[in-house]
Amino acid sequence: MKTNRFPYNFRNIKGLFLFFMSLNMMLSFGLHPYHVGSVEFNYNEKSKTFEITGRFFMDDLENAVNKKYGKNLHFQDKKYDKEMQEILKNYCAQYLKLKVNNQASKVDFIGYQEDKESVEIYLESLPVANPKKVETAVSFLYNLFDDQMNIIHIIVNSERKSEKLNYPDRYLFQQF
């Protein structure tokens, strides 16, 4: 009896190779099959603030702010830096809210940083003492995609709680 040394035949490997090459090409051209972002709310015990970081695909965020404000701005183009800063500040104010211990907490836009394919947004809350109940409203990119998923991480005193919010869900509540 002759046995095959390889668990997959050549046709399966060839198909798998073509699938991954197609996926790689889609990602290279900014066509990714998933619309996902993440937002982390990390409570800094020293400053008593929530340090907030959002991470999104660059092309998705660019398209969302351009659609929202009727603009044609581009990341990775220095001539748009100042206007993009202001647009993102307004966008974040509308699509991200924070309540701590049943009190609305003001969140300030700090800035953003571009990576090859993503953008990180930095925000910070005003000081809040002893967060026990944390509520968020996050709807980034909902104005563009009805299949958007935002993964939310809330960290208080090294205790991390994570949830995913699928469009149209935007509210998350965690008890610490």
Backbone as CSV, one residue per row, in Angstrom:
resi,resn,N_x,N_y,N_z,CA_x,CA_y,CA_z,C_x,C_y,C_z
1,MET,0.840,-1.173,0.000,0.000,0.000,0.000,0.885,1.236,0.000
2,LYS,0.636,2.121,-0.938,1.429,3.331,-1.069,0.756,4.441,-0.258
3,THR,1.539,5.136,0.573,0.984,6.233,1.364,1.547,7.557,0.865
4,ASN,0.735,8.580,1.013,1.156,9.917,0.622,1.842,10.570,1.812
5,ARG,3.049,11.058,1.628,3.794,11.688,2.711,3.207,13.030,3.125
6,PHE,2.550,13.696,2.205,2.041,15.030,2.482,0.544,14.966,2.756
7,PRO,0.085,15.651,3.790,-1.329,15.590,4.130,-2.221,16.314,3.125
8,TYR,-1.658,17.188,2.295,-2.451,17.929,1.322,-1.919,17.640,-0.070
9,ASN,-2.826,17.524,-1.011,-2.334,17.328,-2.364,-1.972,18.679,-2.971
10,PHE,-1.328,18.664,-4.091,-0.822,19.877,-4.715,-1.944,20.849,-5.065
11,ARG,-3.092,20.343,-5.500,-4.205,21.226,-5.865,-4.686,22.034,-4.669
12,ASN,-4.760,21.427,-3.485,-5.181,22.161,-2.291,-4.175,23.245,-1.935
13,ILE,-2.912,22.937,-2.027,-1.872,23.917,-1.715,-1.921,25.055,-2.717
14,LYS,-2.106,24.733,-3.973,-2.186,25.756,-5.011,-3.397,26.669,-4.758
15,GLY,-4.526,26.105,-4.401,-5.721,26.888,-4.103,-5.523,27.780,-2.892
16,LEU,-4.893,27.237,-1.863,-4.600,28.003,-0.657,-3.652,29.155,-0.973
17,PHE,-2.646,28.860,-1.789,-1.683,29.878,-2.190,-2.391,31.001,-2.945
18,LEU,-3.275,30.654,-3.874,-4.000,31.666,-4.641,-4.913,32.494,-3.739
19,PHE,-5.554,31.830,-2.771,-6.406,32.558,-1.830,-5.609,33.599,-1.063
20,PHE,-4.462,33.198,-0.495,-3.654,34.130,0.283,-3.040,35.218,-0.583
21,MET,-2.695,34.911,-1.807,-2.180,35.937,-2.720,-3.280,36.950,-3.039
22,SER,-4.507,36.482,-3.241,-5.628,37.385,-3.506,-5.902,38.279,-2.306
23,LEU,-5.884,37.686,-1.115,-6.095,38.444,0.109,-5.017,39.497,0.276
24,ASN,-3.768,39.123,0.021,-2.654,40.057,0.119,-2.823,41.207,-0.866
25,MET,-3.255,40.911,-2.088,-3.465,41.956,-3.085,-4.595,42.895,-2.663
26,MET,-5.670,42.346,-2.101,-6.776,43.194,-1.653,-6.296,44.139,-0.561
27,LEU,-5.511,43.623,0.377,-5.000,44.463,1.450,-4.044,45.518,0.911
28,SER,-3.240,45.167,-0.087,-2.301,46.105,-0.681,-3.014,47.261,-1.352
29,PHE,-4.175,47.001,-1.938,-4.925,48.043,-2.624,-5.976,48.678,-1.718
30,GLY,-5.910,48.413,-0.428,-6.855,49.013,0.500,-8.224,48.366,0.487
31,LEU,-8.359,47.220,-0.111,-9.639,46.524,-0.146,-9.590,45.377,0.854
32,HIS,-9.935,45.639,2.065,-9.903,44.577,3.060,-11.324,44.103,3.326
33,PRO,-11.465,42.826,3.581,-12.809,42.250,3.681,-13.526,42.548,4.993
34,TYR,-12.821,43.060,5.992,-13.432,43.316,7.292,-13.349,44.788,7.615
35,HIS,-14.377,45.297,8.254,-14.388,46.676,8.724,-14.352,46.605,10.248
36,VAL,-13.157,46.747,10.769,-12.959,46.568,12.208,-12.020,47.649,12.732
37,GLY,-12.285,48.059,13.946,-11.423,49.003,14.639,-11.351,48.602,16.096
38,SER,-10.481,49.251,16.823,-10.405,48.973,18.254,-10.227,50.278,19.020
39,VAL,-10.800,50.305,20.210,-10.673,51.460,21.091,-10.362,50.935,22.487
40,GLU,-9.290,51.461,23.065,-8.890,51.044,24.406,-9.021,52.228,25.365
41,PHE,-9.732,52.003,26.467,-9.885,52.979,27.540,-9.038,52.471,28.705
42,ASN,-7.898,53.078,28.929,-6.965,52.603,29.960,-6.903,53.645,31.077
43,TYR,-7.366,53.257,32.265,-7.365,54.176,33.401,-5.964,54.291,33.975
44,ASN,-5.462,55.524,34.009,-4.141,55.805,34.562,-4.326,56.226,36.016
45,GLU,-3.916,55.367,36.921,-4.088,55.593,38.361,-3.380,56.871,38.819
46,LYS,-2.252,57.165,38.246,-1.453,58.331,38.647,-2.139,59.647,38.272
47,SER,-2.578,59.760,37.014,-3.203,61.005,36.550,-4.716,61.016,36.784
48,LYS,-5.276,59.854,37.129,-6.724,59.695,37.359,-7.536,59.965,36.084
49,THR,-6.926,59.720,34.939,-7.602,59.935,33.664,-7.682,58.627,32.887
50,PHE,-8.606,58.580,31.955,-8.638,57.487,30.993,-7.834,57.927,29.780
51,GLU,-6.815,57.148,29.462,-6.039,57.368,28.250,-6.669,56.484,27.186
52,ILE,-7.117,57.091,26.112,-7.917,56.394,25.114,-7.156,56.348,23.794
53,THR,-7.066,55.153,23.236,-6.402,54.960,21.950,-7.340,54.208,21.028
54,GLY,-7.583,54.786,19.864,-8.378,54.123,18.835,-7.481,53.768,17.665
55,ARG,-7.709,52.603,17.071,-6.911,52.178,15.918,-7.862,51.703,14.821
56,PHE,-7.654,52.280,13.601,-8.541,52.005,12.483,-7.732,51.894,11.198
57,PHE,-8.285,51.166,10.228,-7.654,51.137,8.918,-7.655,52.560,8.371
58,MET,-6.531,52.961,7.815,-6.366,54.327,7.333,-7.402,54.703,6.273
59,ASP,-7.591,53.838,5.293,-8.520,54.177,4.206,-9.959,54.279,4.719
60,ASP,-10.337,53.446,5.670,-11.689,53.497,6.218,-11.924,54.808,6.969
61,LEU,-10.988,55.189,7.821,-11.147,56.411,8.601,-11.133,57.635,7.681
62,GLU,-10.253,57.628,6.715,-10.183,58.718,5.749,-11.522,58.866,5.013
63,ASN,-12.064,57.769,4.532,-13.347,57.808,3.821,-14.489,58.240,4.741
64,ALA,-14.466,57.812,5.991,-15.532,58.160,6.936,-15.550,59.659,7.236
65,VAL,-14.385,60.251,7.495,-14.367,61.688,7.802,-14.665,62.514,6.552
66,ASN,-14.192,62.070,5.408,-14.489,62.801,4.169,-15.981,62.770,3.852
67,LYS,-16.605,61.619,4.064,-18.047,61.512,3.834,-18.810,62.388,4.828
68,LYS,-18.424,62.324,6.085,-19.111,63.063,7.145,-19.052,64.569,6.925
69,TYR,-17.895,65.076,6.519,-17.697,66.517,6.433,-17.626,67.052,5.000
70,GLY,-17.880,66.197,4.015,-17.870,66.644,2.625,-16.511,67.165,2.180
71,LYS,-15.472,66.515,2.611,-14.093,66.940,2.308,-13.423,65.929,1.388
72,ASN,-12.201,66.243,1.019,-11.364,65.321,0.250,-9.955,65.356,0.826
73,LEU,-9.865,65.038,2.113,-8.579,65.053,2.827,-7.908,63.696,2.716
74,HIS,-6.595,63.708,2.874,-5.839,62.459,2.766,-4.799,62.372,3.881
75,PHE,-4.770,61.211,4.524,-3.671,60.924,5.431,-2.414,60.790,4.583
76,GLN,-1.280,60.891,5.185,0.031,60.763,4.539,0.271,61.859,3.500
77,ASP,-0.448,62.956,3.619,-0.198,64.128,2.793,-0.102,65.307,3.761
78,LYS,1.087,65.815,3.944,1.373,66.837,4.958,0.516,68.094,4.820
79,LYS,0.078,68.410,3.609,-0.690,69.648,3.437,-2.068,69.581,4.103
80,TYR,-2.507,68.376,4.473,-3.809,68.218,5.123,-3.699,68.021,6.637
81,ASP,-2.488,68.011,7.183,-2.297,67.701,8.608,-3.155,68.560,9.538
82,LYS,-3.092,69.869,9.375,-3.808,70.765,10.290,-5.324,70.573,10.178
83,GLU,-5.825,70.485,8.955,-7.263,70.306,8.759,-7.712,68.922,9.234
84,MET,-6.882,67.902,9.006,-7.224,66.549,9.453,-7.279,66.505,10.979
85,GLN,-6.381,67.220,11.629,-6.368,67.296,13.098,-7.713,67.835,13.598
86,GLU,-8.189,68.911,13.009,-9.446,69.530,13.425,-10.645,68.644,13.098
87,ILE,-10.637,68.037,11.922,-11.734,67.154,11.501,-11.817,65.942,12.437
88,LEU,-10.673,65.329,12.754,-10.676,64.167,13.654,-11.133,64.551,15.059
89,LYS,-10.770,65.730,15.506,-11.219,66.211,16.819,-12.751,66.260,16.848
90,ASN,-13.360,66.817,15.809,-14.828,66.898,15.730,-15.460,65.523,15.579
91,TYR,-14.855,64.683,14.762,-15.375,63.328,14.526,-15.379,62.525,15.834
92,CYS,-14.271,62.594,16.561,-14.180,61.868,17.836,-15.194,62.379,18.850
93,ALA,-15.396,63.698,18.889,-16.360,64.277,19.827,-17.769,63.755,19.560
94,GLN,-18.068,63.474,18.304,-19.405,62.980,17.970,-19.543,61.470,18.163
95,TYR,-18.498,60.702,17.875,-18.612,59.247,17.824,-17.987,58.508,19.014
96,LEU,-17.565,59.239,20.041,-17.031,58.596,21.240,-17.468,59.386,22.472
97,LYS,-18.118,58.695,23.396,-18.574,59.303,24.655,-18.152,58.393,25.802
98,LEU,-17.970,59.001,26.973,-17.548,58.262,28.167,-18.323,58.769,29.376
99,LYS,-18.837,57.827,30.151,-19.468,58.120,31.436,-18.773,57.270,32.488
100,VAL,-18.453,57.883,33.617,-17.822,57.161,34.715,-18.634,57.415,35.972
101,ASN,-19.038,56.336,36.628,-19.852,56.413,37.841,-21.089,57.294,37.618
102,ASN,-21.761,57.074,36.496,-22.994,57.769,36.118,-22.825,59.255,35.796
103,GLN,-21.582,59.714,35.615,-21.314,61.110,35.273,-20.619,61.174,33.923
104,ALA,-21.115,62.031,33.027,-20.454,62.226,31.741,-19.053,62.784,31.985
105,SER,-18.101,62.246,31.280,-16.710,62.691,31.428,-16.251,63.315,30.112
106,LYS,-15.761,64.519,30.187,-15.258,65.197,28.994,-14.014,64.466,28.494
107,VAL,-13.964,64.291,27.179,-12.824,63.623,26.548,-12.179,64.608,25.579
108,ASP,-10.884,64.823,25.738,-10.142,65.734,24.871,-9.361,64.962,23.822
109,PHE,-9.382,65.488,22.612,-8.605,64.929,21.503,-7.162,65.387,21.668
110,ILE,-6.227,64.430,21.681,-4.805,64.742,21.838,-4.121,64.820,20.475
111,GLY,-4.424,63.865,19.603,-3.803,63.863,18.288,-3.943,62.506,17.631
112,TYR,-3.221,62.340,16.541,-3.257,61.072,15.820,-1.885,60.779,15.244
113,GLN,-1.689,59.512,14.928,-0.426,59.064,14.342,-0.748,58.069,13.241
114,GLU,-0.088,58.253,12.110,-0.294,57.380,10.965,0.738,56.265,10.955
115,ASP,0.292,55.097,10.569,1.156,53.958,10.337,1.010,53.639,8.855
116,LYS,1.580,52.564,8.385,1.458,52.231,6.963,0.012,52.079,6.522
117,GLU,-0.765,51.288,7.248,-2.138,50.999,6.854,-3.170,51.391,7.894
118,SER,-2.720,51.978,9.003,-3.664,52.303,10.064,-3.381,53.690,10.640
119,VAL,-4.352,54.151,11.404,-4.233,55.420,12.101,-4.574,55.161,13.561
120,GLU,-3.747,55.694,14.451,-4.039,55.647,15.879,-4.489,57.035,16.312
121,ILE,-5.589,57.072,17.048,-6.144,58.313,17.564,-5.936,58.310,19.074
122,TYR,-5.496,59.454,19.621,-5.221,59.547,21.047,-6.142,60.586,21.684
123,LEU,-6.794,60.158,22.779,-7.690,61.027,23.526,-7.421,60.838,25.013
124,GLU,-7.921,61.762,25.828,-7.764,61.628,27.278,-8.951,62.269,27.967
125,SER,-9.449,61.596,29.001,-10.568,62.135,29.770,-10.044,63.131,30.803
126,LEU,-10.948,63.921,31.323,-10.607,64.734,32.482,-10.462,63.779,33.671
127,PRO,-9.789,64.195,34.725,-9.613,63.296,35.877,-10.949,62.836,36.483
128,VAL,-10.992,61.566,36.819,-12.137,60.964,37.495,-11.591,60.075,38.614
129,ALA,-12.275,60.092,39.737,-11.797,59.317,40.879,-12.524,57.980,40.972
130,ASN,-11.768,56.948,41.280,-12.314,55.646,41.625,-13.388,55.121,40.671
131,PRO,-13.023,54.853,39.422,-14.038,54.379,38.463,-14.543,52.975,38.812
132,LYS,-15.813,52.876,39.078,-16.442,51.586,39.364,-17.363,51.164,38.226
133,LYS,-18.072,52.119,37.680,-18.988,51.862,36.575,-18.521,52.705,35.383
134,VAL,-18.184,52.030,34.280,-17.686,52.725,33.090,-18.634,52.423,31.936
135,GLU,-19.142,53.480,31.318,-20.038,53.356,30.179,-19.407,54.076,28.989
136,THR,-19.450,53.441,27.846,-18.922,54.059,26.632,-19.980,54.020,25.540
137,ALA,-19.862,54.979,24.653,-20.654,54.984,23.420,-19.630,55.183,22.305
138,VAL,-19.432,54.144,21.515,-18.441,54.182,20.444,-19.129,53.775,19.144
139,SER,-19.071,54.674,18.168,-19.696,54.368,16.876,-18.806,54.823,15.715
140,PHE,-17.504,54.705,15.895,-16.572,55.052,14.821,-16.896,54.257,13.561
141,LEU,-16.899,54.934,12.443,-17.082,54.396,11.097,-18.501,53.893,10.826
142,TYR,-19.417,54.047,11.773,-20.795,53.641,11.535,-21.438,54.497,10.448
143,ASN,-20.924,55.703,10.248,-21.471,56.556,9.196,-21.053,56.082,7.805
144,LEU,-20.165,55.088,7.745,-19.676,54.597,6.458,-20.044,53.140,6.210
145,PHE,-19.962,52.294,7.250,-20.161,50.851,7.073,-21.264,50.324,7.983
146,ASP,-22.149,49.522,7.414,-23.169,48.893,8.254,-22.742,47.500,8.715
147,ASP,-21.469,47.154,8.478,-20.920,45.905,9.020,-19.698,46.194,9.901
148,GLN,-19.568,47.450,10.356,-18.435,47.846,11.185,-18.480,47.129,12.528
149,MET,-17.313,46.670,12.968,-17.164,46.070,14.288,-16.079,46.848,15.024
150,ASN,-16.391,47.306,16.223,-15.405,47.982,17.060,-15.169,47.137,18.302
151,ILE,-13.924,46.818,18.536,-13.544,46.038,19.714,-13.141,47.030,20.794
152,ILE,-13.806,46.935,21.925,-13.616,47.895,23.006,-12.925,47.204,24.179
153,HIS,-11.845,47.812,24.650,-11.113,47.323,25.823,-11.198,48.412,26.897
154,ILE,-11.611,48.013,28.083,-11.631,48.935,29.219,-10.748,48.323,30.293
155,ILE,-9.774,49.105,30.733,-8.806,48.615,31.723,-8.812,49.554,32.925
156,VAL,-9.124,48.985,34.084,-9.128,49.737,35.336,-8.383,48.903,36.358
157,ASN,-7.359,49.489,36.968,-6.545,48.803,37.987,-6.062,47.436,37.499
158,SER,-5.552,47.402,36.305,-5.011,46.193,35.662,-6.066,45.135,35.334
159,GLU,-7.322,45.417,35.574,-8.395,44.493,35.199,-8.911,44.902,33.816
160,ARG,-8.785,43.997,32.871,-9.146,44.272,31.479,-10.457,43.566,31.134
161,LYS,-11.382,44.337,30.570,-12.644,43.780,30.090,-12.800,44.209,28.636
162,SER,-13.075,43.243,27.784,-13.180,43.505,26.353,-14.503,42.995,25.807
163,GLU,-15.039,43.735,24.863,-16.286,43.375,24.186,-16.190,43.861,22.753
164,LYS,-17.005,43.276,21.895,-17.084,43.798,20.540,-18.459,44.414,20.341
165,LEU,-18.462,45.511,19.626,-19.699,46.185,19.283,-19.868,46.098,17.774
166,ASN,-20.924,45.471,17.338,-21.244,45.379,15.920,-22.309,46.426,15.599
167,TYR,-22.148,47.074,14.450,-23.145,48.039,14.001,-24.528,47.406,14.104
168,PRO,-25.507,48.059,14.644,-25.592,49.438,15.108,-25.331,49.611,16.608
169,ASP,-24.934,48.544,17.316,-24.683,48.638,18.761,-23.524,49.600,19.038
170,ARG,-23.729,50.485,19.985,-22.690,51.461,20.301,-22.413,51.617,21.796
171,TYR,-23.278,51.061,22.618,-23.154,51.267,24.058,-22.544,50.051,24.752
172,LEU,-21.650,50.339,25.677,-21.013,49.284,26.458,-20.925,49.757,27.903
173,PHE,-21.225,48.851,28.805,-21.210,49.154,30.231,-20.401,48.078,30.928
174,GLN,-19.472,48.484,31.775,-18.661,47.530,32.550,-18.602,47.995,34.007
175,GLN,-18.653,47.024,34.880,-18.582,47.258,36.324,-17.211,46.781,36.815
176,PHE,-16.542,47.584,37.624,-15.228,47.195,38.174,-15.267,47.178,39.691
